[in-house]
Amino acid sequence: MHKPLYIEDFSPTLFWDVDKAALDFEQHAAHVVDKALNRGTWEDFKTALRYYGRARMADIVKNLRYMDKKTLQFSSVYFHIPITEMRCYIWQQSNPSHWDY
């Protein structure tokens, strides 16, 4: 069983776009991990990692629809996932943008 997780464990601005009272950390795990990884601080990332565990978080990260290049590279190395197996990388290769920034 995990340590209880509360919305207050994350940065106050991280979940500005959701009803905090209705956020279910199990049902909305992908959203929580996405926010912690893409928009959160290092502490937010570690909080999510402590709650979900490395294996579950790796599965979620592998299936996220978007990550910027830096976050994608970090996630690939940290979770030992080949970049070519990550959903967001596959999508980015299928939909090239005009600007490579």
Backbone as XML, in Angstrom:
<?xml version="1.0"?>
<chain id="A" units="angstrom">
  <residue number="1" name="MET">
    <atom name="N" x="0.843" y="-1.193" z="0.000"/>
    <atom name="CA" x="0.000" y="0.000" z="0.000"/>
    <atom name="C" x="0.876" y="1.240" z="0.000"/>
  </residue>
  <residue number="2" name="HIS">
    <atom name="N" x="0.452" y="2.257" z="-0.752"/>
    <atom name="CA" x="1.247" y="3.485" z="-0.808"/>
    <atom name="C" x="0.970" y="4.382" z="0.388"/>
  </residue>
  <residue number="3" name="LYS">
    <atom name="N" x="1.896" y="5.282" z="0.552"/>
    <atom name="CA" x="1.707" y="6.360" z="1.514"/>
    <atom name="C" x="0.560" y="7.222" z="0.975"/>
  </residue>
  <residue number="4" name="PRO">
    <atom name="N" x="-0.328" y="7.711" z="1.824"/>
    <atom name="CA" x="-1.418" y="8.559" z="1.325"/>
    <atom name="C" x="-0.866" y="9.768" z="0.575"/>
  </residue>
  <residue number="5" name="LEU">
    <atom name="N" x="-1.576" y="10.165" z="-0.462"/>
    <atom name="CA" x="-1.165" y="11.310" z="-1.272"/>
    <atom name="C" x="-2.273" y="12.353" z="-1.221"/>
  </residue>
  <residue number="6" name="TYR">
    <atom name="N" x="-1.886" y="13.583" z="-1.041"/>
    <atom name="CA" x="-2.832" y="14.691" z="-0.966"/>
    <atom name="C" x="-2.447" y="15.741" z="-1.984"/>
  </residue>
  <residue number="7" name="ILE">
    <atom name="N" x="-3.409" y="16.465" z="-2.461"/>
    <atom name="CA" x="-3.157" y="17.523" z="-3.435"/>
    <atom name="C" x="-2.165" y="18.545" z="-2.882"/>
  </residue>
  <residue number="8" name="GLU">
    <atom name="N" x="-2.165" y="18.718" z="-1.574"/>
    <atom name="CA" x="-1.256" y="19.674" z="-0.938"/>
    <atom name="C" x="0.198" y="19.213" z="-0.992"/>
  </residue>
  <residue number="9" name="ASP">
    <atom name="N" x="0.442" y="17.938" z="-1.335"/>
    <atom name="CA" x="1.800" y="17.432" z="-1.450"/>
    <atom name="C" x="2.512" y="17.976" z="-2.694"/>
  </residue>
  <residue number="10" name="PHE">
    <atom name="N" x="1.739" y="18.529" z="-3.629"/>
    <atom name="CA" x="2.289" y="19.074" z="-4.868"/>
    <atom name="C" x="2.330" y="20.598" z="-4.813"/>
  </residue>
  <residue number="11" name="SER">
    <atom name="N" x="3.063" y="21.191" z="-5.750"/>
    <atom name="CA" x="3.120" y="22.652" z="-5.849"/>
    <atom name="C" x="1.705" y="23.204" z="-5.989"/>
  </residue>
  <residue number="12" name="PRO">
    <atom name="N" x="1.411" y="24.343" z="-5.347"/>
    <atom name="CA" x="0.043" y="24.877" z="-5.363"/>
    <atom name="C" x="-0.484" y="25.215" z="-6.755"/>
  </residue>
  <residue number="13" name="THR">
    <atom name="N" x="0.399" y="25.515" z="-7.693"/>
    <atom name="CA" x="-0.051" y="25.911" z="-9.031"/>
    <atom name="C" x="-0.125" y="24.748" z="-10.018"/>
  </residue>
  <residue number="14" name="LEU">
    <atom name="N" x="0.275" y="23.569" z="-9.616"/>
    <atom name="CA" x="0.375" y="22.448" z="-10.557"/>
    <atom name="C" x="-0.980" y="21.997" z="-11.096"/>
  </residue>
  <residue number="15" name="PHE">
    <atom name="N" x="-1.990" y="21.980" z="-10.263"/>
    <atom name="CA" x="-3.312" y="21.508" z="-10.693"/>
    <atom name="C" x="-4.335" y="22.640" z="-10.725"/>
  </residue>
  <residue number="16" name="TRP">
    <atom name="N" x="-3.936" y="23.751" z="-11.290"/>
    <atom name="CA" x="-4.804" y="24.925" z="-11.367"/>
    <atom name="C" x="-6.023" y="24.677" z="-12.244"/>
  </residue>
  <residue number="17" name="ASP">
    <atom name="N" x="-5.925" y="23.735" z="-13.175"/>
    <atom name="CA" x="-6.963" y="23.536" z="-14.184"/>
    <atom name="C" x="-7.966" y="22.427" z="-13.857"/>
  </residue>
  <residue number="18" name="VAL">
    <atom name="N" x="-7.882" y="21.851" z="-12.661"/>
    <atom name="CA" x="-8.812" y="20.775" z="-12.307"/>
    <atom name="C" x="-9.495" y="21.080" z="-10.977"/>
  </residue>
  <residue number="19" name="ASP">
    <atom name="N" x="-10.605" y="20.410" z="-10.763"/>
    <atom name="CA" x="-11.287" y="20.506" z="-9.476"/>
    <atom name="C" x="-10.487" y="19.652" z="-8.499"/>
  </residue>
  <residue number="20" name="LYS">
    <atom name="N" x="-9.770" y="20.295" z="-7.613"/>
    <atom name="CA" x="-8.861" y="19.588" z="-6.706"/>
    <atom name="C" x="-9.593" y="18.612" z="-5.798"/>
  </residue>
  <residue number="21" name="ALA">
    <atom name="N" x="-10.833" y="18.928" z="-5.452"/>
    <atom name="CA" x="-11.602" y="18.037" z="-4.580"/>
    <atom name="C" x="-12.000" y="16.747" z="-5.303"/>
  </residue>
  <residue number="22" name="ALA">
    <atom name="N" x="-12.099" y="16.807" z="-6.628"/>
    <atom name="CA" x="-12.535" y="15.649" z="-7.402"/>
    <atom name="C" x="-11.371" y="14.837" z="-7.974"/>
  </residue>
  <residue number="23" name="LEU">
    <atom name="N" x="-10.137" y="15.285" z="-7.766"/>
    <atom name="CA" x="-8.986" y="14.584" z="-8.329"/>
    <atom name="C" x="-8.741" y="13.275" z="-7.578"/>
  </residue>
  <residue number="24" name="ASP">
    <atom name="N" x="-8.835" y="12.179" z="-8.287"/>
    <atom name="CA" x="-8.599" y="10.845" z="-7.734"/>
    <atom name="C" x="-7.235" y="10.387" z="-8.236"/>
  </residue>
  <residue number="25" name="PHE">
    <atom name="N" x="-6.298" y="10.176" z="-7.331"/>
    <atom name="CA" x="-4.924" y="9.879" z="-7.722"/>
    <atom name="C" x="-4.763" y="8.521" z="-8.403"/>
  </residue>
  <residue number="26" name="GLU">
    <atom name="N" x="-5.702" y="7.628" z="-8.212"/>
    <atom name="CA" x="-5.655" y="6.339" z="-8.908"/>
    <atom name="C" x="-6.299" y="6.446" z="-10.284"/>
  </residue>
  <residue number="27" name="GLN">
    <atom name="N" x="-7.485" y="6.994" z="-10.318"/>
    <atom name="CA" x="-8.219" y="7.111" z="-11.580"/>
    <atom name="C" x="-7.539" y="8.066" z="-12.543"/>
  </residue>
  <residue number="28" name="HIS">
    <atom name="N" x="-6.922" y="9.108" z="-12.041"/>
    <atom name="CA" x="-6.290" y="10.137" z="-12.879"/>
    <atom name="C" x="-4.768" y="10.074" z="-12.816"/>
  </residue>
  <residue number="29" name="ALA">
    <atom name="N" x="-4.229" y="8.881" z="-12.664"/>
    <atom name="CA" x="-2.775" y="8.713" z="-12.506"/>
    <atom name="C" x="-1.995" y="9.299" z="-13.680"/>
  </residue>
  <residue number="30" name="ALA">
    <atom name="N" x="-2.450" y="9.087" z="-14.892"/>
    <atom name="CA" x="-1.728" y="9.607" z="-16.060"/>
    <atom name="C" x="-1.682" y="11.129" z="-16.037"/>
  </residue>
  <residue number="31" name="HIS">
    <atom name="N" x="-2.774" y="11.756" z="-15.652"/>
    <atom name="CA" x="-2.811" y="13.220" z="-15.583"/>
    <atom name="C" x="-1.862" y="13.733" z="-14.502"/>
  </residue>
  <residue number="32" name="VAL">
    <atom name="N" x="-1.845" y="13.082" z="-13.367"/>
    <atom name="CA" x="-0.976" y="13.500" z="-12.255"/>
    <atom name="C" x="0.492" y="13.364" z="-12.659"/>
  </residue>
  <residue number="33" name="VAL">
    <atom name="N" x="0.847" y="12.231" z="-13.245"/>
    <atom name="CA" x="2.238" y="12.014" z="-13.670"/>
    <atom name="C" x="2.621" y="13.001" z="-14.768"/>
  </residue>
  <residue number="34" name="ASP">
    <atom name="N" x="1.730" y="13.215" z="-15.714"/>
    <atom name="CA" x="1.981" y="14.173" z="-16.793"/>
    <atom name="C" x="2.269" y="15.559" z="-16.220"/>
  </residue>
  <residue number="35" name="LYS">
    <atom name="N" x="1.440" y="16.013" z="-15.311"/>
    <atom name="CA" x="1.631" y="17.333" z="-14.705"/>
    <atom name="C" x="2.937" y="17.397" z="-13.920"/>
  </residue>
  <residue number="36" name="ALA">
    <atom name="N" x="3.194" y="16.384" z="-13.099"/>
    <atom name="CA" x="4.407" y="16.383" z="-12.271"/>
    <atom name="C" x="5.664" y="16.375" z="-13.134"/>
  </residue>
  <residue number="37" name="LEU">
    <atom name="N" x="5.649" y="15.620" z="-14.205"/>
    <atom name="CA" x="6.821" y="15.489" z="-15.063"/>
    <atom name="C" x="7.001" y="16.691" z="-15.987"/>
  </residue>
  <residue number="38" name="ASN">
    <atom name="N" x="5.943" y="17.108" z="-16.656"/>
    <atom name="CA" x="6.055" y="18.170" z="-17.654"/>
    <atom name="C" x="5.995" y="19.583" z="-17.090"/>
  </residue>
  <residue number="39" name="ARG">
    <atom name="N" x="5.302" y="19.770" z="-15.987"/>
    <atom name="CA" x="5.097" y="21.129" z="-15.470"/>
    <atom name="C" x="5.543" y="21.327" z="-14.027"/>
  </residue>
  <residue number="40" name="GLY">
    <atom name="N" x="5.862" y="20.242" z="-13.349"/>
    <atom name="CA" x="6.170" y="20.327" z="-11.931"/>
    <atom name="C" x="7.640" y="20.576" z="-11.632"/>
  </residue>
  <residue number="41" name="THR">
    <atom name="N" x="7.915" y="20.683" z="-10.361"/>
    <atom name="CA" x="9.279" y="20.842" z="-9.865"/>
    <atom name="C" x="9.887" y="19.458" z="-9.645"/>
  </residue>
  <residue number="42" name="TRP">
    <atom name="N" x="11.151" y="19.434" z="-9.273"/>
    <atom name="CA" x="11.804" y="18.172" z="-8.939"/>
    <atom name="C" x="11.091" y="17.512" z="-7.758"/>
  </residue>
  <residue number="43" name="GLU">
    <atom name="N" x="10.644" y="18.317" z="-6.809"/>
    <atom name="CA" x="9.924" y="17.779" z="-5.650"/>
    <atom name="C" x="8.590" y="17.160" z="-6.074"/>
  </residue>
  <residue number="44" name="ASP">
    <atom name="N" x="7.901" y="17.779" z="-7.033"/>
    <atom name="CA" x="6.648" y="17.214" z="-7.548"/>
    <atom name="C" x="6.904" y="15.863" z="-8.207"/>
  </residue>
  <residue number="45" name="PHE">
    <atom name="N" x="7.977" y="15.778" z="-8.977"/>
    <atom name="CA" x="8.351" y="14.518" z="-9.625"/>
    <atom name="C" x="8.623" y="13.440" z="-8.578"/>
  </residue>
  <residue number="46" name="LYS">
    <atom name="N" x="9.399" y="13.781" z="-7.563"/>
    <atom name="CA" x="9.727" y="12.808" z="-6.516"/>
    <atom name="C" x="8.484" y="12.384" z="-5.730"/>
  </residue>
  <residue number="47" name="THR">
    <atom name="N" x="7.552" y="13.297" z="-5.506"/>
    <atom name="CA" x="6.307" y="12.969" z="-4.811"/>
    <atom name="C" x="5.507" y="11.943" z="-5.612"/>
  </residue>
  <residue number="48" name="ALA">
    <atom name="N" x="5.369" y="12.191" z="-6.909"/>
    <atom name="CA" x="4.647" y="11.243" z="-7.776"/>
    <atom name="C" x="5.364" y="9.894" z="-7.807"/>
  </residue>
  <residue number="49" name="LEU">
    <atom name="N" x="6.683" y="9.921" z="-7.875"/>
    <atom name="CA" x="7.472" y="8.698" z="-7.918"/>
    <atom name="C" x="7.314" y="7.879" z="-6.631"/>
  </residue>
  <residue number="50" name="ARG">
    <atom name="N" x="7.312" y="8.547" z="-5.500"/>
    <atom name="CA" x="7.115" y="7.851" z="-4.216"/>
    <atom name="C" x="5.742" y="7.187" z="-4.160"/>
  </residue>
  <residue number="51" name="TYR">
    <atom name="N" x="4.733" y="7.869" z="-4.672"/>
    <atom name="CA" x="3.373" y="7.348" z="-4.591"/>
    <atom name="C" x="3.145" y="6.200" z="-5.582"/>
  </residue>
  <residue number="52" name="TYR">
    <atom name="N" x="3.497" y="6.416" z="-6.842"/>
    <atom name="CA" x="3.189" y="5.425" z="-7.884"/>
    <atom name="C" x="4.250" y="4.332" z="-8.009"/>
  </residue>
  <residue number="53" name="GLY">
    <atom name="N" x="5.454" y="4.601" z="-7.573"/>
    <atom name="CA" x="6.539" y="3.634" z="-7.733"/>
    <atom name="C" x="7.148" y="3.730" z="-9.124"/>
  </residue>
  <residue number="54" name="ARG">
    <atom name="N" x="8.371" y="3.284" z="-9.222"/>
    <atom name="CA" x="9.127" y="3.419" z="-10.468"/>
    <atom name="C" x="8.494" y="2.639" z="-11.632"/>
  </residue>
  <residue number="55" name="ALA">
    <atom name="N" x="8.082" y="1.407" z="-11.408"/>
    <atom name="CA" x="7.547" y="0.579" z="-12.491"/>
    <atom name="C" x="6.240" y="1.143" z="-13.046"/>
  </residue>
  <residue number="56" name="ARG">
    <atom name="N" x="5.326" y="1.509" z="-12.157"/>
    <atom name="CA" x="4.039" y="2.040" z="-12.627"/>
    <atom name="C" x="4.236" y="3.390" z="-13.309"/>
  </residue>
  <residue number="57" name="MET">
    <atom name="N" x="5.102" y="4.212" z="-12.740"/>
    <atom name="CA" x="5.336" y="5.524" z="-13.340"/>
    <atom name="C" x="5.985" y="5.374" z="-14.716"/>
  </residue>
  <residue number="58" name="ALA">
    <atom name="N" x="6.881" y="4.407" z="-14.875"/>
    <atom name="CA" x="7.509" y="4.158" z="-16.175"/>
    <atom name="C" x="6.457" y="3.763" z="-17.210"/>
  </residue>
  <residue number="59" name="ASP">
    <atom name="N" x="5.504" y="2.917" z="-16.822"/>
    <atom name="CA" x="4.428" y="2.525" z="-17.739"/>
    <atom name="C" x="3.598" y="3.732" z="-18.161"/>
  </residue>
  <residue number="60" name="ILE">
    <atom name="N" x="3.308" y="4.593" z="-17.213"/>
    <atom name="CA" x="2.520" y="5.791" z="-17.510"/>
    <atom name="C" x="3.316" y="6.717" z="-18.424"/>
  </residue>
  <residue number="61" name="VAL">
    <atom name="N" x="4.580" y="6.952" z="-18.095"/>
    <atom name="CA" x="5.432" y="7.850" z="-18.878"/>
    <atom name="C" x="5.566" y="7.344" z="-20.314"/>
  </residue>
  <residue number="62" name="LYS">
    <atom name="N" x="5.699" y="6.060" z="-20.466"/>
    <atom name="CA" x="5.851" y="5.464" z="-21.798"/>
    <atom name="C" x="4.657" y="5.771" z="-22.696"/>
  </residue>
  <residue number="63" name="ASN">
    <atom name="N" x="3.492" y="5.975" z="-22.100"/>
    <atom name="CA" x="2.273" y="6.191" z="-22.878"/>
    <atom name="C" x="1.772" y="7.630" z="-22.893"/>
  </residue>
  <residue number="64" name="LEU">
    <atom name="N" x="2.542" y="8.566" z="-22.343"/>
    <atom name="CA" x="2.111" y="9.962" z="-22.378"/>
    <atom name="C" x="2.094" y="10.471" z="-23.817"/>
  </residue>
  <residue number="65" name="ARG">
    <atom name="N" x="1.147" y="11.336" z="-24.106"/>
    <atom name="CA" x="0.994" y="11.849" z="-25.470"/>
    <atom name="C" x="1.963" y="12.972" z="-25.817"/>
  </residue>
  <residue number="66" name="TYR">
    <atom name="N" x="2.428" y="13.707" z="-24.806"/>
    <atom name="CA" x="3.332" y="14.828" z="-25.102"/>
    <atom name="C" x="4.406" y="14.977" z="-24.028"/>
  </residue>
  <residue number="67" name="MET">
    <atom name="N" x="5.609" y="15.233" z="-24.480"/>
    <atom name="CA" x="6.716" y="15.659" z="-23.629"/>
    <atom name="C" x="7.619" y="16.528" z="-24.497"/>
  </residue>
  <residue number="68" name="ASP">
    <atom name="N" x="8.137" y="17.610" z="-23.909"/>
    <atom name="CA" x="9.106" y="18.380" z="-24.676"/>
    <atom name="C" x="10.378" y="17.542" z="-24.804"/>
  </residue>
  <residue number="69" name="LYS">
    <atom name="N" x="11.287" y="17.975" z="-25.658"/>
    <atom name="CA" x="12.471" y="17.162" z="-25.955"/>
    <atom name="C" x="13.325" y="16.878" z="-24.730"/>
  </residue>
  <residue number="70" name="LYS">
    <atom name="N" x="13.498" y="17.861" z="-23.877"/>
    <atom name="CA" x="14.328" y="17.684" z="-22.685"/>
    <atom name="C" x="13.696" y="16.671" z="-21.724"/>
  </residue>
  <residue number="71" name="THR">
    <atom name="N" x="12.394" y="16.782" z="-21.521"/>
    <atom name="CA" x="11.680" y="15.864" z="-20.635"/>
    <atom name="C" x="11.661" y="14.454" z="-21.223"/>
  </residue>
  <residue number="72" name="LEU">
    <atom name="N" x="11.525" y="14.361" z="-22.519"/>
    <atom name="CA" x="11.548" y="13.070" z="-23.208"/>
    <atom name="C" x="12.897" y="12.377" z="-23.003"/>
  </residue>
  <residue number="73" name="GLN">
    <atom name="N" x="13.975" y="13.107" z="-23.187"/>
    <atom name="CA" x="15.312" y="12.539" z="-23.008"/>
    <atom name="C" x="15.536" y="12.122" z="-21.551"/>
  </residue>
  <residue number="74" name="PHE">
    <atom name="N" x="15.158" y="12.990" z="-20.622"/>
    <atom name="CA" x="15.288" y="12.668" z="-19.205"/>
    <atom name="C" x="14.526" y="11.401" z="-18.858"/>
  </residue>
  <residue number="75" name="SER">
    <atom name="N" x="13.277" y="11.324" z="-19.295"/>
    <atom name="CA" x="12.421" y="10.171" z="-18.986"/>
    <atom name="C" x="12.987" y="8.884" z="-19.568"/>
  </residue>
  <residue number="76" name="SER">
    <atom name="N" x="13.498" y="8.961" z="-20.780"/>
    <atom name="CA" x="14.076" y="7.797" z="-21.427"/>
    <atom name="C" x="15.256" y="7.259" z="-20.620"/>
  </residue>
  <residue number="77" name="VAL">
    <atom name="N" x="16.121" y="8.157" z="-20.182"/>
    <atom name="CA" x="17.302" y="7.742" z="-19.419"/>
    <atom name="C" x="16.918" y="7.295" z="-18.007"/>
  </residue>
  <residue number="78" name="TYR">
    <atom name="N" x="16.096" y="8.082" z="-17.337"/>
    <atom name="CA" x="15.748" y="7.801" z="-15.941"/>
    <atom name="C" x="15.003" y="6.474" z="-15.790"/>
  </residue>
  <residue number="79" name="PHE">
    <atom name="N" x="14.059" y="6.218" z="-16.699"/>
    <atom name="CA" x="13.245" y="5.009" z="-16.589"/>
    <atom name="C" x="13.752" y="3.851" z="-17.460"/>
  </residue>
  <residue number="80" name="HIS">
    <atom name="N" x="14.878" y="4.054" z="-18.143"/>
    <atom name="CA" x="15.472" y="3.021" z="-18.999"/>
    <atom name="C" x="14.490" y="2.537" z="-20.062"/>
  </residue>
  <residue number="81" name="ILE">
    <atom name="N" x="13.853" y="3.495" z="-20.731"/>
    <atom name="CA" x="12.914" y="3.188" z="-21.807"/>
    <atom name="C" x="13.536" y="3.695" z="-23.103"/>
  </residue>
  <residue number="82" name="PRO">
    <atom name="N" x="13.730" y="2.832" z="-24.094"/>
    <atom name="CA" x="14.236" y="3.335" z="-25.368"/>
    <atom name="C" x="13.293" y="4.411" z="-25.915"/>
  </residue>
  <residue number="83" name="ILE">
    <atom name="N" x="13.866" y="5.481" z="-26.372"/>
    <atom name="CA" x="13.055" y="6.613" z="-26.825"/>
    <atom name="C" x="12.093" y="6.208" z="-27.940"/>
  </residue>
  <residue number="84" name="THR">
    <atom name="N" x="12.502" y="5.251" z="-28.746"/>
    <atom name="CA" x="11.663" y="4.804" z="-29.862"/>
    <atom name="C" x="10.434" y="4.026" z="-29.408"/>
  </residue>
  <residue number="85" name="GLU">
    <atom name="N" x="10.361" y="3.671" z="-28.118"/>
    <atom name="CA" x="9.191" y="2.979" z="-27.583"/>
    <atom name="C" x="8.227" y="3.917" z="-26.882"/>
  </residue>
  <residue number="86" name="MET">
    <atom name="N" x="8.549" y="5.191" z="-26.861"/>
    <atom name="CA" x="7.705" y="6.151" z="-26.144"/>
    <atom name="C" x="6.669" y="6.737" z="-27.101"/>
  </residue>
  <residue number="87" name="ARG">
    <atom name="N" x="5.427" y="6.723" z="-26.659"/>
    <atom name="CA" x="4.305" y="7.151" z="-27.496"/>
    <atom name="C" x="4.494" y="8.567" z="-28.041"/>
  </residue>
  <residue number="88" name="CYS">
    <atom name="N" x="4.945" y="9.487" z="-27.198"/>
    <atom name="CA" x="5.086" y="10.868" z="-27.653"/>
    <atom name="C" x="6.169" y="10.993" z="-28.724"/>
  </residue>
  <residue number="89" name="TYR">
    <atom name="N" x="7.220" y="10.209" z="-28.653"/>
    <atom name="CA" x="8.272" y="10.231" z="-29.673"/>
    <atom name="C" x="7.719" y="9.713" z="-30.999"/>
  </residue>
  <residue number="90" name="ILE">
    <atom name="N" x="6.997" y="8.619" z="-30.937"/>
    <atom name="CA" x="6.403" y="8.042" z="-32.146"/>
    <atom name="C" x="5.460" y="9.053" z="-32.787"/>
  </residue>
  <residue number="91" name="TRP">
    <atom name="N" x="4.659" y="9.719" z="-31.965"/>
    <atom name="CA" x="3.731" y="10.724" z="-32.480"/>
    <atom name="C" x="4.483" y="11.900" z="-33.103"/>
  </residue>
  <residue number="92" name="GLN">
    <atom name="N" x="5.542" y="12.348" z="-32.439"/>
    <atom name="CA" x="6.319" y="13.472" z="-32.959"/>
    <atom name="C" x="6.945" y="13.126" z="-34.308"/>
  </residue>
  <residue number="93" name="GLN">
    <atom name="N" x="7.369" y="11.885" z="-34.490"/>
    <atom name="CA" x="7.948" y="11.472" z="-35.763"/>
    <atom name="C" x="6.891" y="11.435" z="-36.865"/>
  </residue>
  <residue number="94" name="SER">
    <atom name="N" x="5.658" y="11.145" z="-36.507"/>
    <atom name="CA" x="4.568" y="11.079" z="-37.475"/>
    <atom name="C" x="4.022" y="12.451" z="-37.832"/>
  </residue>
  <residue number="95" name="ASN">
    <atom name="N" x="4.263" y="13.438" z="-36.974"/>
    <atom name="CA" x="3.722" y="14.787" z="-37.156"/>
    <atom name="C" x="4.824" y="15.828" z="-36.996"/>
  </residue>
  <residue number="96" name="PRO">
    <atom name="N" x="5.742" y="15.922" z="-37.946"/>
    <atom name="CA" x="6.838" y="16.884" z="-37.790"/>
    <atom name="C" x="6.310" y="18.318" z="-37.815"/>
  </residue>
  <residue number="97" name="SER">
    <atom name="N" x="6.950" y="19.157" z="-37.010"/>
    <atom name="CA" x="6.542" y="20.567" z="-36.994"/>
    <atom name="C" x="7.468" y="21.360" z="-37.911"/>
  </residue>
  <residue number="98" name="HIS">
    <atom name="N" x="7.073" y="22.599" z="-38.179"/>
    <atom name="CA" x="7.885" y="23.461" z="-39.038"/>
    <atom name="C" x="9.142" y="23.918" z="-38.312"/>
  </residue>
  <residue number="99" name="TRP">
    <atom name="N" x="9.036" y="24.094" z="-37.036"/>
    <atom name="CA" x="10.157" y="24.619" z="-36.259"/>
    <atom name="C" x="10.678" y="23.562" z="-35.322"/>
  </residue>
  <residue number="100" name="ASP">
    <atom name="N" x="11.960" y="23.326" z="-35.392"/>
    <atom name="CA" x="12.590" y="22.348" z="-34.504"/>
    <atom name="C" x="13.295" y="23.136" z="-33.403"/>
  </residue>
  <residue number="101" name="TYR">
    <atom name="N" x="12.617" y="23.335" z="-32.291"/>
    <atom name="CA" x="13.210" y="24.129" z="-31.209"/>
    <atom name="C" x="13.479" y="23.296" z="-30.002"/>
  </residue>
</chain>
